[in-house]
Amino acid sequence: MNRFYSAVAALLCAAFILSACATVAGGMVGGGVGRMAGDEQAGRMIGAGIGMMIDISD
């Protein structure tokens, strides 16, 4: 049964990433830029927010 739940979780993650790819990419890029600037959390939030606007407008 645990194997079934693992497969379901993997499918849900894949569906989330495909439907919100700009949000995920924006969060990763923002986290990297924020780490270099010294505030990783703020960079991640800004990047994900911009990516979310792109996903909504598409």
Buried (B, 14 or more C-beta within 10 A) or exposed (E): EEEEEEEEEEEEEEEEEEEBBBBBBBBBBBBBBBEEEEEBEBBBBBBBEBBBEBBEEE
